[in-house]
Every structure is written in C-alpha cells, then in structure tokens.
Amino acid sequence: MRRPTHAELQGKILKARRKIAEGDWLAAEVRKLLPELELLDLWTAEEQTKALEIAVNEIRPEDYVGQRPPQRSYEEACKGAELFAFAWESRHMAKRLYLKFCLVKDTLYVVSFHEDKGRKEEETS
C-alpha cells in the first residue's frame, strides 16, 4: 500500500484544522519558522494562527507533495514524527504556499510555512 493514502491525508488535515482552530499548535523549531512567518508578513501570534487556519482550510489531500512514505522529522521537539507537506495555490494569500506539519500524540507541530518557490523556479526554467 502506498502511504499516505487519500483517507489518511484527509484525517491529518482534519486534525490539523481542529488543532489550529483551537489555537493549539507549536512551532517545531521557532528559529526556523519565525523568519518564514515574517516573510509572509505574519508578525503576531494572532496573525500567524489566522493564516495557518486559512491554510489548513484550503489544503486538500491532492495537494500533498511530501514523500511516500512520509519522511521523518529531525527537529528535536517532534523527532521521528511523520511529516506531511502540502503545496497549493492559496486563494486568500494570492500566492503558492507550502505547509509542512506533523502530529505527535495530540500535539500539532508546524515545521514550515512559506511561499512555495520551487514550482515557480521550475516553470521559468
């Protein structure tokens, strides 16, 4: 079986939606995530949570761009957890975004959230 399946991805997205709606998320590595959020002009915790809430409500299982099976995290806070990466055209932010997160027990860790530059570079070369 090729993992993650569509149903598995849908389940991860739904759990991420619930956790972010509750404001219950953590940065896997603050020194990495904070500069990414600032580049998106997201400075306050409220702005960051709202943008993440919008993002997880936009992504679909079809937007999954991670490895199959999912790669494992090396960040200390969530070491060994499976990583779920998505790239999509955000209607709200009017740009292509990339979001990577993992779940450890009942904790949602945001590993990365930034503009997806990979696709633009591929399209122009």
Residue, then its C-alpha position, 0 to 999 in steps of 0.5 A: m500500500r502506498r502511504p499516505t493514502h487519500a483517507e489518511l491525508q484527509g484525517k491529518i488535515l482534519k486534525a490539523r484544522r481542529k488543532i489550529a482552530e483551537g489555537d493549539w499548535l507549536a512551532a517545531e523549531v521557532r528559529k526556523l519558522l519565525p523568519e518564514l512567518e515574517l516573510l509572509d508578513l505574519w508578525t503576531a501570534e494572532e496573525q500567524t494562527k489566522a493564516l495557518e487556519i486559512a491554510v489548513n482550510e484550503i489544503r486538500p489531500e491532492d495537494y500533498v507533495g511530501q514523500r511516500p512514505p512520509q519522511r521523518s522529522y529531525e527537529e528535536a521537539c517532534k523527532g521521528a514524527e511523520l511529516f506531511a507537506f502540502a503545496w497549493e495555490s492559496r486563494h486568500m494569500a494570492k500566492r503558492l504556499y507550502l505547509k509542512f506539519c506533523l502530529v505527535k500524540d495530540t500535539l500539532y507541530v508546524v515545521s514550515f510555512h512559506e511561499d512555495k518557490g520551487r514550482k515557480e523556479e521550475e516553470t521559468s526554467 
